[in-house]
Amino acid sequence: MRVIASGSSKIIPFGDEVHCTWIEVLVATIWFISIYYRVTVFYYISIIGIAQVLELKDYRFLTLPLGAILVVFALVTRPNVAYSFEFLQAYTAFAPIIGIFFRYYCLLLQLYGKNEIINLLTLSPKSA
């Protein structure tokens, strides 16, 4: 067991280095693997979604351009860790708005249909 002490500060027992190191390595490995699979699944879903919206027969030619765009976008939007923490403080205020109202808006569109919403907004009578 190692003890960390400096000057007039309190003595804190730190535990065995071997066990702590293996736990840290295990947690970091699991974290990296889960992040990799999460990014891979979201990337695949976004490419399939874009191909379906554009009514393309094959999605494979979109992978390289979209990947390059995502790398550049990631470097431009988050230049360093300090900026990311600053962004997260502002994002927590807007996350509930996006999470709640946007979902209800999509549900409204799904329930009433596109033509029904357009008729409501233009105040035109319903067609038979």
C-alpha positions as CSV (number, residue, x, y, z in Angstrom):
1,M,0.0,0.0,0.0
2,R,1.3,3.4,-1.0
3,V,0.8,6.5,1.1
4,I,0.6,9.9,-0.5
5,A,1.7,12.8,1.7
6,S,2.9,16.4,1.1
7,G,3.9,19.0,3.6
8,S,1.3,19.6,6.3
9,S,-1.5,17.9,4.4
10,K,-3.4,14.9,5.5
11,I,-2.0,11.4,4.9
12,I,-4.2,9.4,2.5
13,P,-3.8,5.7,1.9
14,F,-3.9,5.0,-1.8
15,G,-4.3,1.3,-2.3
16,D,-2.4,-1.3,-4.2
17,E,-1.2,0.1,-7.6
18,V,-1.6,-3.3,-9.4
19,H,-5.3,-3.6,-8.7
20,C,-6.1,0.0,-9.4
21,T,-4.2,-0.1,-12.7
22,W,-6.0,-3.3,-13.9
23,I,-9.4,-1.8,-13.0
24,E,-8.7,1.4,-14.9
25,V,-7.5,-0.5,-17.9
26,L,-10.6,-2.7,-17.9
27,V,-13.0,0.2,-17.6
28,A,-11.2,2.2,-20.3
29,T,-11.2,-0.8,-22.6
30,I,-14.9,-1.4,-22.1
31,W,-15.6,2.3,-22.6
32,F,-13.6,2.6,-25.9
33,I,-15.3,-0.5,-27.3
34,S,-18.8,0.7,-26.4
35,I,-18.1,4.2,-27.9
36,Y,-16.7,2.6,-31.1
37,Y,-19.8,0.5,-31.6
38,R,-22.1,3.4,-30.8
39,V,-20.5,5.7,-33.3
40,T,-20.4,2.9,-35.9
41,V,-24.2,2.2,-35.5
42,F,-25.1,5.9,-35.6
43,Y,-22.9,6.4,-38.7
44,Y,-24.5,3.4,-40.5
45,I,-28.0,4.6,-39.6
46,S,-27.3,8.1,-40.8
47,I,-26.0,6.8,-44.2
48,I,-29.0,4.5,-44.7
49,G,-31.3,7.4,-43.8
50,I,-29.7,9.8,-46.2
51,A,-29.8,7.1,-48.9
52,Q,-33.5,6.5,-48.3
53,V,-34.4,10.2,-48.2
54,L,-32.6,10.7,-51.5
55,E,-34.2,7.5,-52.9
56,L,-30.8,6.0,-53.8
57,K,-30.4,2.3,-54.7
58,D,-27.0,1.9,-53.1
59,Y,-25.6,3.7,-50.0
60,R,-22.0,2.6,-50.1
61,F,-20.7,5.5,-52.2
62,L,-21.9,7.9,-49.4
63,T,-19.6,6.4,-46.8
64,L,-16.3,8.1,-47.6
65,P,-17.7,11.7,-48.3
66,L,-19.9,11.6,-45.2
67,G,-17.0,10.3,-43.1
68,A,-14.7,13.1,-44.3
69,I,-17.4,15.7,-43.6
70,L,-17.9,14.3,-40.1
71,V,-14.2,14.4,-39.3
72,V,-13.9,18.0,-40.4
73,F,-17.1,19.0,-38.6
74,A,-15.9,17.4,-35.4
75,L,-12.6,19.3,-35.5
76,V,-14.3,22.6,-36.3
77,T,-17.1,22.4,-33.7
78,R,-15.0,21.0,-30.8
79,P,-11.4,22.4,-31.1
80,N,-10.4,21.4,-27.5
81,V,-11.8,19.9,-24.3
82,A,-12.3,23.3,-22.5
83,Y,-14.6,24.4,-25.3
84,S,-16.5,21.2,-25.0
85,F,-17.2,21.7,-21.3
86,E,-18.3,25.3,-22.0
87,F,-20.7,24.0,-24.7
88,L,-22.2,21.4,-22.4
89,Q,-23.2,24.0,-19.8
90,A,-25.2,25.8,-22.5
91,Y,-26.5,22.6,-24.0
92,T,-28.1,21.4,-20.8
93,A,-30.6,24.3,-21.0
94,F,-31.7,23.4,-24.5
95,A,-31.8,19.6,-24.3
96,P,-35.2,19.4,-22.6
97,I,-36.7,21.7,-25.2
98,I,-35.4,19.7,-28.1
99,G,-36.2,16.4,-26.3
100,I,-39.8,17.2,-25.4
101,F,-41.2,19.6,-27.9
102,F,-39.6,18.2,-31.0
103,R,-40.9,14.7,-30.2
104,Y,-44.4,16.0,-29.6
105,Y,-44.2,17.9,-32.9
106,C,-43.3,14.7,-34.8
107,L,-46.1,12.9,-33.0
108,L,-48.5,15.6,-34.0
109,L,-47.5,15.3,-37.6
110,Q,-47.8,11.5,-37.5
111,L,-51.3,11.5,-35.9
112,Y,-52.9,14.1,-38.0
113,G,-51.1,13.7,-41.3
114,K,-49.3,16.2,-43.4
115,N,-52.5,17.3,-45.3
116,E,-54.5,17.8,-42.1
117,I,-51.8,20.1,-40.6
118,I,-51.6,22.1,-43.8
119,N,-55.4,22.5,-43.8
120,L,-55.3,23.7,-40.2
121,L,-52.5,26.2,-40.9
122,T,-54.1,27.7,-44.1
123,L,-57.6,27.6,-42.5
124,S,-59.0,26.0,-45.7
125,P,-62.0,23.7,-45.4
126,K,-61.3,20.0,-45.4
127,S,-61.6,18.2,-48.7
128,A,-63.7,15.1,-48.9
